[in-house]
Amino acid sequence: MAFVITSGCIGEKAGECQEVCPVDCIEEGDEMYFIDPDICIDCGACEAVCPVDAIFMEDEVPEDEHEYIALNRQFFEES
């Protein structure tokens, strides 16, 4: 199970999450950052530093944000 970046990141793109990721699984997109679910080691470092609380464990993503689970995965499939 991986962490997922949700809508709170859109337009914010602070970047602290990318800086602290020990496995470099976070990449910057046009409007937000994305976490590669195949590389994420579930360490939680990104969640702890997110200034807008946009990062959740996949099974804890709020129901109205579930589309971001697929969006994070798609970002890396299309890269």
N, C-alpha and C positions, 0 to 999 in steps of 0.2 A: 504494500500500500504506500502511495506517495502523497506528498503534500501538493496542494493545488492553489494557484493564485486566482483570485476572483475579481469581481468588478471594481472593488475598492482601489485597485491598482491603476485603473484606466485614467490616464491623464496625470497621475501622481508620479509614477516611475522614479521613486526615490533611489533605488539601487542598493540599499544596505543589504538586502537579501542576497544579491549576487556576490557582493563582497565577502560575505561570511560563509558561503556554501563551500564545504570541504571537497566536494566532488565535481564542482563546476557544472551542475545540471540546470542552472538558471540562465536563460538567455533573454535578451531584450527584443521585443517586437515593436511594431510601429506605435501602438498605444499603451502597451503594458509589458510586464515581464511574464515569462512562462517557465514552468518546471517540467523537465523531461522525466516522466514517470518511470522510464526504464533505467534511469541512472540514479534517481533520488534514493538515498539510503535512510530516509525517515529520521534524520537526526534532530530536526526541529530548530536548527540554528536560524533558519530564515524566518520562521514564524515569530521567534522571540524578538527580532529586530524590525519587523515590518511596522512602520509608523502609522499605517492606516488599517491595521488588522485585516488585511485582505488574504492572508494565507491560512489554510485549514488542512487538516488531515483529510484524505479523500472521503472517508466515511463520516466526517463531521461537517462537510460543506453544507451550508444552509440550503434548504429545499429550493428556494428561489434563485440559487446560484449554481444548481447542478449542471447547467449547460457549460460551465467553465471546466468541468472535469474533462469533457470531450474536447473543448477548445485547446486545453494545455496539450493533450495527446496529439491533436491534429497539427498543431504548430510544428512539432518535431517530425511528424510523418511527411509534411510538405517541404521541410527544409532540405 
